[in-house]
Each structure stands twice: as C-alpha cells, then as structure tokens.
Amino acid sequence: MADEKEDVDSIVDDVMTSLGDEVSRDQVKKKLQTFLDYGVPLDQARQAVLKKFGAGSAPAGLTTKKLAEVQPGDRRLQVTGKIVAIEKWDVEVRGEQRTIFRGLIGDDTEVLPFTAWKDFGLQSGDVVTLKNAYANEWSGQARLNISEWTEVSPAEVSIQLAERTPQRFKVIDLRPGLSNVEVKGKVLSLEEREVTVDGDSKKVYTGLLGDPSGKIQYNAWHDFGLQENEVIQVSGAYTKSWRGTPQLVFDERATVKKLDEKIATEDIAQRPVSLYKVVEGGGGVDIIMEGSVIEIQSGSGLIERCPQCNRAIRDGICVIDGEVTGQPDLRIKAVVDDGTGAVTAILDREMTEQMMEKTMEDYRRLAREQGEEAVDREIQQRLMAHPIRVTGNALADDYGVTVIVRDATLIMPDIAAESQRLLEELEVTE
Amino acid sequence: MREPALRVFAGEYNEATHQVGGEGEKEPSYILTPLGAMVNRLFIVGVLTDVENVSAEGDMWRAHVSDPTGIYAVYAGQYQPEAAAFLAEADTPSYVAITGKARGYEPEPDVLFVSVRPEVIWEVDSQLRDYWILETSRHTRQRIEAVEEARRMNPPSRARLTEIGYPPALATGVVTALQAYPDVDLEHYRFLLREALSHFSAGKISTSQEIDEAEEAVLALVRDCEGDDGALWDEIVERGEEQKLERTLVEEALTSLMDKGLVYEPILGKLKTT
C-alpha cells in the first residue's frame, strides 16, 4: 500500500506529459485518486484517467528494456522476446475460476517467467513485442505480467536466447512449476523403462533422488549413465506435479555432473518437515512429518468396503456397484497439524492395529457389545491432541494434502527439560 | 486448502484488535494478533473453568478455557451440536482440547471481542495440556523473534522474512501487524512467555500420581507431629524436604488435604488431622 502512494505522484507526472497543458495537475490527481479509492489497480486507473482527458488509449510513456534490466515493480514496459515455454493453468482469483498462461520468455540477455492473464494465442517459439507489460516479484526474481491492457504483436527479429543461470534448490523446496532448476542429491533408486511418446519409443530413467532435506521422484529423458547411490548435480531441470507429488524432470538440454562425494543413507530426509512446506510444496515422497492430531475425521474406525471396487461404502450400498455385501475394514483419518499447516493422515488397517494395539477383530467384538461409538471413542481417546510422527507419501490435490501413512508413532518429549531449555534460551537472548 | 490451527496463548489472542481478509466470498478472514499470527483456526488445550447457558432458548453455551496467560471465550450453539452437547455435560474444572474457528465481534472501530467457535472438543489429560503449553511457547517465541527481525528491516519485507526461514503466512502476518500495531510491546509478550513456561516450576511437573503419593506422605507427617496442639506448618514443610518432597509439592498437598477435610487448621499456622 505504501508503494502505491509514492507511485501516485509519478503516475500523475507521467499522465501530465502525455496530456500537455490541457488539464491541471490537480484535476488529474483528483481523478486518479477517485479511481484508486474505488480499488482500481494503479495501472488501470492511469489508463482510465488518460482516456477521460482525451489522450486516447495509446499507452504513453513506455520504457523499452532488455529482459535482464526488468525489475520487480516496473510498469509500462516494452519488451521483445521469444516464448520459450507456455502452459495453461486454471486458477482461482478472488473466488473466480480463471484460465491463465504461465511460461518463460527470453531475449539475448535473460529468460524470465511470465504470466498472461488472458489467452493471447501465444505459442512456444513465437517472437513477440509486448507493449505495456508490468513486472512483479516471484520466487525472488522478476516476472513479467501480460494483462488485458498489454498489446501483443509479432516481431520480425531472430533471437539468440541467453543462457539462464539456474536457480539452486534443496530437494524439499522443489515444488511443481519451477524451471531451470539446479539440485544436488543422491540417486536412491533407478529404473529404466520404455515408453511411447508421439508414436516413438523412448527410454526414460526414473527413481528417487534425495538430499538431507528430502526425497523427490525424478524422470530423466536421456541416458546420463546414472548409477544408484552416486551423488549428482542436475542443472537445467524443471518440475511438475505427477500423481499428487512434485517430480523433477530433465532431458538432454540439462547437464548432469557426477560428484565425488558421498551422502550416507541415514543422512537423507531424516528430519521432520514443517507442514506448511509439505502443503505449499505440493506434497512429496516419503516425508517425515510431526504435528498434533486435532481432529479424527468421520469415516474412521470400522468401515465397510465394496468387494468389487474397494470403495468405502455406507449401509451396504456402493455408489458404483449398488447393493453389495461389504467387506469389513479398519482405518483412521486424522488431521495432523503443526500450527503452520495441516494434512490428513490415513492409517490403514495394519497401521491402525499397530497404533491402537488392538486387532480389527477386537474392535468388531467391541462394536457388537457396545456399539461402533465405543470404537470411535477409543481411537479419539488415544489420539486426540496427541503429538504424532508420521512417515509416508504426501499427495496434494485442490482440497489439500493426504498422507498415506507408512509409519506412525505417538511422540512425547521430556516437557520439563524442553521448557527449561526454552526458558534458558530466553534469558540468553535478552 | 485447509487453514492451519494456530497455537496462540489467550494472552496474545485476546489482545487482537484487527481482522484482515474476508473480503471476497471465498477469502478466509483472520484475527490478526499483535505478534502477527493470522488466526483463522486455532488449537487450544486448557482448563475448562465454567460453562453457562446464555440463550433463552437454551441452545447457546458459553465456556471459559484457561491457559497460563489468560482465558479464551468459547461459544457453541445449534450449529455445533456435538460441541454444545459436550459443554452441556462437561465437568469443571477439566482439561479440554479444542480445535475451533477464530471469531471476532467489532461493536465499534478498534474494539474487537475475540472468541472461539469449537469444531471439535475433547477431554484430555494434564500431560497433553503441558505439551500444548510447550508447543505454544515455541510458536510464540518464533513470532516475537520474527517481529524483532522485521523491525530491523527498513521497510519490513515479507520476502526477506521468508528468505531467513519464517513461514510465508507468518511473514505476511508480521509485516501486516507492524502496521496495525506500531507500538507493540515485545517485553510484555516475553513476560507472558516466561509466565507460561514457569508453569513447569523449576522444571518439575507434578503428575496426579505424584500428588497422591505426596498427600499420603504429608498426611502421615501431620499425624506424626500433631500431638495435642497440632503440627507447625513450617515443620511439616521441613520434614517433607527431608523426605525429598519439594516445598511446593508439600504445600500443594496440604492445601488439597484441607480441601478434602482430612486436615484442618485450628489456629493459623498449626495443622491437625480430623
């Protein structure tokens, strides 16, 4: 907000230059302020004022820049570049579904990410001039925005793309949608598969890559001669979402360096990850998480499954297969929350039996004797408000993150010792 | 996306006078605390101290839940049938865990009454309450530190805060809070934090079993020393210490024994068994 106030004066100056002496500065400023008071974004307000006072819609005062010179906060930019990549995204803006386009645009100085807020029919490989674009900050770098008020026209120039400096990430910080990534890790597993792409048969090398922060699925579309257990540095990879978790993808355009170092298996992804990272990172593979159980969701305890499709059913009716004889099963759906993020942890029958130290048969007996509420009560009594450590694959979708729990333990630190330590640290820092 | 349940002491939560967000239909709203916690949902474990039926129709319950720094106001009505049913039958005092939504009522600008609308409420034991105090202390300390860091920046920057490791939601909250509460007194919150942590006095937590044992031992001591005139309070405490019972524990046991009517004080400072 503070930025906006400073900008008003510079916009007024700018509008005045394109309008000449026909109107007074006060009039312009007042009109602009009115638009802003109505919550119209600065850029649009400026256009509206220009129109109002008759300067027409031609964007005035454009600054022509090379992409390397573009800074977050730049407005009224004119740039020329080549669309390197473009992808359609469905997003929710202020409660409204919108289709936008994200991608990369490059010239001979830099390659920058962009967002196009409507469909300009842009295609990978197009060379275009953008008039009246603006830039904001994304992941610590400038990102171009192509809005409704941007004029997009084809440009008749050839562009030699700049080499982009890859951005370095720890494995846990990799989230879907990144490009030109550099990451170092140990090849934890490796599998060679034959796939068909556009009718051609291709080899793909897949597995898990890990560092002390976490593990990620990778897909290499080129034979880099990868070996299990070696430590590699990949530059120029990108990430996408695959079956609810981030995936690292690299092909012949990327470089893979084999490093002469070792990462011990027991040093890989052994520490719990803050839940906001799991949620914002779009899930992940084999993650350790800690939090408190703050809710046991309905559908926990004794349930019945359809013998044909394995879906959980109610009252003997499967939504797909109709009336069936349900198969008994036991599970827990617990919301685990560490105060920064929340996931739904699913404990299957085996995990539930282990956690509760009772078998499904024990619970079926209990339900017959005292009703199913008695089972739910036992689960709640044991888990509610209790800190827990869960390990498993975290799968993200539009509704949140679900963890398929592979291992779960109730934890309890030495509260007295920990609080004493915290008190002592407080004394020290003051 | 599910909103996380923040850990915020009553002493911080109740100081909030600002709400943010909630403008679009789907945009969540938050109670913004002076330390920059943006609270949409919260998780509390504390002592349920009283429950009162506050509507004529009998379907709105107000409860108070106490933590070492203050008291949360909790309201449950017909749309929280399970929570309301729980409160209607709950014993006080008892330890409860609540996952709930943050609510703010603003009768006039700059006056905000905050409360909690429970989604889930459950009875727990004292260990889980103690764990919650520890965890909430950690979160509070992180917020105090984040506000300190942000104050050193000119201007306070969300991007810079996330760069040095603060969660994005906290970074946003802290930067917003510095504008909303320019005069926040961090010393007040450090004091509050020490208060909360000193709940575990001298690093000792008395479990109920320990207290039961102490009561038995102290009762025996009183019997031993009382004679005809009664036992001196100080003597009991001293003899207790000889038996490796902490002074606080002995005093707690004496108070409890008096409450139970097993020990009485015929004259001030002297104790007799009944």
Contacts between the chains, C-beta under 8 A, distances in Angstrom:
chain1	res1	chain2	res2	distance
A	2	B	155	6.9
A	92	B	26	7.3
A	94	B	24	4.3
A	94	B	26	7.9
A	94	B	27	7.0
A	95	B	24	4.5
A	95	B	25	4.6
A	95	B	26	4.0
A	95	B	27	7.0
A	137	B	159	6.7
A	140	B	159	7.0
A	140	B	163	7.6
A	274	B	167	6.8
A	275	B	4	7.1
A	276	B	4	7.1
A	276	B	167	4.7
A	276	B	168	7.2
A	276	B	169	6.8
A	279	B	1	6.7
A	280	B	168	7.2
A	292	B	43	6.7
A	292	B	131	7.9
A	292	B	132	7.8
A	292	B	135	7.4
A	294	B	5	5.3
A	294	B	43	5.0
A	294	B	97	7.8
A	294	B	99	4.4
A	294	B	120	7.1
A	295	B	99	5.5
A	295	B	119	7.1
A	295	B	120	5.0
A	335	B	2	7.5
A	335	B	99	7.8
A	337	B	4	5.7
A	337	B	5	4.8
A	337	B	43	6.4
A	337	B	99	8.0
A	338	B	4	7.6
A	339	B	4	6.1
A	339	B	5	6.7
A	339	B	6	5.6
A	339	B	7	4.4
A	339	B	43	7.2
A	339	B	135	7.2
A	339	B	139	5.4
A	340	B	4	5.7
A	340	B	167	4.9
A	340	B	169	7.2
A	340	B	170	7.7
A	341	B	4	5.0
A	342	B	2	4.8
A	342	B	3	7.7
A	342	B	4	5.1
A	342	B	5	6.8
A	380	B	122	6.2
A	384	B	97	5.9
A	384	B	120	7.7
A	384	B	122	4.4
A	384	B	124	6.7
A	385	B	43	8.0
A	385	B	45	5.6
A	385	B	97	3.7
A	385	B	122	6.6
A	385	B	124	4.8
A	385	B	128	4.6
A	385	B	132	7.2
A	386	B	128	6.4
A	387	B	131	6.2
A	387	B	135	7.7
A	399	B	1	7.6
A	399	B	2	7.9
A	400	B	1	5.6
A	400	B	2	4.9
A	412	B	127	7.0
A	412	B	131	6.7
A	413	B	131	7.6
A	413	B	134	7.4
A	415	B	127	7.4
A	415	B	130	4.9
A	415	B	131	5.9
A	415	B	134	5.3
A	415	B	200	6.7
A	415	B	205	6.3
A	416	B	200	5.3
A	416	B	203	4.6
A	416	B	204	6.4
A	416	B	205	5.2
A	417	B	203	6.9
A	418	B	134	5.7
A	419	B	133	7.5
A	419	B	134	5.2
A	419	B	137	6.8
A	419	B	197	5.0
A	419	B	199	7.9
A	419	B	200	4.7
A	419	B	203	7.3
A	420	B	200	7.3
A	420	B	203	4.3
A	422	B	134	7.4
A	422	B	137	5.9
A	422	B	138	6.9
A	422	B	141	7.0
A	422	B	197	5.9
A	423	B	194	6.7
A	423	B	197	4.8
A	423	B	198	7.2
A	426	B	141	7.1
A	426	B	190	6.8
A	426	B	193	6.6
A	426	B	194	6.4
A	426	B	197	7.6
A	430	B	190	7.0
